Amino acid sequence: MTREYNRWDIRLSPEERQKLRRFVSKGNNPAMIVRRANVVLAVDLNSENPLSCKEAAERFGIADSSVCSIRKAYVELGIDEFLHRRVREKPPVEPKITGDVEARILQIACSSPPEGRSRWTVRLIQEKVVELEILDNISVGSVQNVLKKTRSNRI
């Protein structure tokens, strides 16, 4: 039976195969990436017994579409980028407490306390931050973390 050419077919060179095998055999790599490397080794058409997508999916307990995605990623990225996770440039959610907000919290903590109080409490600082509309809301724990991070012992 003649097999049709697929642009996501993987044909590893001996060096690439050796690099993937070394990567898989090390015990300190993330399991997800090790499994992806194992899938690439299993579907390599230059190996003695290459597996089909369906067979690889069954062997590794993943969906057929995952095997296709892994093949595509390997072909598009190359071996080095495929094996090492990319670091996110930007977090999925921007932090609410920026350096400016921290500075404002410290400014409140270092100012004179409200009338009738001998010193600021964390709860009072939290209420003041919301009152001054520095943030819409902030937890007491977040205020504590800012003060702890800056080693502010005035409170």
PAZABA-665025 format. One line per field, with one value per residue (C-alpha): residue number from 1; residue in three letters; x negated, y negated, z. Coordinates in pm, whole numbers, plus 50000, padded with zeros to 5 digits. Each point is the difference from the previous one (the first is absolute). Example, Ala and Ser with C-alpha at 12.3 -4.5 7.8 and 13.67 -1.06 7.14 Angstrom:
<rs>
bapa <- [1 2];
torkol <- [ALA SER];
x <- [48770 49863];
y <- [50450 49656];
z <- [50780 49934];
</rs>
This chain:
<rs>
bapa <- [1 2 3 4 5 6 7 8 9 10 11 12 13 14 15 16 17 18 19 20 21 22 23 24 25 26 27 28 29 30 31 32 33 34 35 36 37 38 39 40 41 42 43 44 45 46 47 48 49 50 51 52 53 54 55 56 57 58 59 60 61 62 63 64 65 66 67 68 69 70 71 72 73 74 75 76 77 78 79 80 81 82 83 84 85 86 87 88 89 90 91 92 93 94 95 96 97 98 99 100 101 102 103 104 105 106 107 108 109 110 111 112 113 114 115 116 117 118 119 120 121 122 123 124 125 126 127 128 129 130 131 132 133 134 135 136 137 138 139 140 141 142 143 144 145 146 147 148 149 150 151 152 153 154 155];
torkol <- [MET THR ARG GLU TYR ASN ARG TRP ASP ILE ARG LEU SER PRO GLU GLU ARG GLN LYS LEU ARG ARG PHE VAL SER LYS GLY ASN ASN PRO ALA MET ILE VAL ARG ARG ALA ASN VAL VAL LEU ALA VAL ASP LEU ASN SER GLU ASN PRO LEU SER CYS LYS GLU ALA ALA GLU ARG PHE GLY ILE ALA ASP SER SER VAL CYS SER ILE ARG LYS ALA TYR VAL GLU LEU GLY ILE ASP GLU PHE LEU HIS ARG ARG VAL ARG GLU LYS PRO PRO VAL GLU PRO LYS ILE THR GLY ASP VAL GLU ALA ARG ILE LEU GLN ILE ALA CYS SER SER PRO PRO GLU GLY ARG SER ARG TRP THR VAL ARG LEU ILE GLN GLU LYS VAL VAL GLU LEU GLU ILE LEU ASP ASN ILE SER VAL GLY SER VAL GLN ASN VAL LEU LYS LYS THR ARG SER ASN ARG ILE];
x <- [50000 49858 50006 50081 49751 50113 49830 49998 49814 49700 49675 49736 49630 49785 49880 50354 50111 49704 50073 50366 49907 49756 50268 50254 49757 49909 50212 50024 50209 50370 50221 50214 49698 49852 50327 49993 49643 50105 50283 49755 49770 50294 50130 49654 50020 49627 50034 50040 50368 50164 50343 50300 50167 50274 49753 49785 50309 50101 49649 49957 50360 50068 50240 49923 50020 49731 49763 50069 49935 49674 49885 50091 49821 49685 49987 50070 49779 49706 49845 49852 50306 50224 49818 49978 50302 50042 50011 50307 49925 50307 50197 50360 50133 49825 49913 50223 49727 49733 49701 50205 50275 49738 49849 50341 50070 49665 50070 50325 49827 49728 50237 50155 50289 50364 50134 50076 49747 49650 49881 50109 50141 49997 50380 49986 49744 50219 50303 49794 49874 50359 50116 49729 50093 49646 50161 50365 49943 49705 49982 49845 49758 49880 49932 49812 49792 49902 49898 49815 49827 49868 49925 50204 50012 50190 50326];
y <- [50000 49662 49737 49642 49727 49776 49670 50084 50328 50029 50143 49972 50000 50230 49694 49878 50347 50026 49654 50091 50332 49824 49744 50275 50203 49710 49995 49626 49889 49909 50306 49830 49916 50348 50150 49768 50109 50366 49938 49848 50300 50238 49837 49950 50147 50074 50237 50375 50015 49658 49971 49840 49707 50228 50259 49733 49845 50339 50078 49667 49959 49677 49889 50045 49623 49959 50220 49787 49682 50142 50094 49656 49825 50206 49927 49628 49932 50231 50220 49736 49778 50307 50139 49679 49809 49645 49742 49782 49641 49874 50167 50103 49757 49673 49956 49754 49893 49823 49810 49678 50161 50138 49655 49849 50268 49930 49628 50059 50229 49744 49705 49894 50227 49894 49787 50202 50272 50040 50185 50150 50352 50215 49976 49620 49988 50227 49775 49689 50151 50062 49660 49818 50209 50129 50339 50105 50264 50163 50272 49964 50278 49805 49695 50222 50144 49652 49898 50326 49980 49654 50094 49713 50029 49682 50191];
z <- [50000 49899 50268 49903 50090 50286 50074 50372 49947 50226 49871 50270 49928 50219 50195 50066 50106 50238 50144 50061 50160 50234 50087 50077 50210 50231 50313 50048 49700 50015 49944 49736 49784 50051 49875 49699 49923 50032 49753 49751 50037 49952 49680 49843 49651 49999 50296 49960 50101 49973 50154 49841 50177 50129 50131 50168 50159 50145 50122 50182 50113 49815 49726 49631 49958 50267 49802 49691 50200 50133 49650 49869 50288 49948 49628 50045 50303 49953 50266 50233 50029 50018 50304 50199 50121 49889 50275 49991 49911 50179 50281 49921 50260 50073 50369 50186 50237 49801 50132 49999 50212 50241 50035 50076 50263 50166 49985 50190 50251 50068 50033 50327 50105 49986 50282 50310 49907 50130 49685 49672 49991 49691 49978 50024 49720 49789 50054 49920 49672 49891 50129 49803 49694 49959 49931 49976 50264 50173 50260 50341 49905 49696 50216 50245 49717 49879 50349 50059 49661 50081 50363 50124 50378 50072 50025];
</rs>
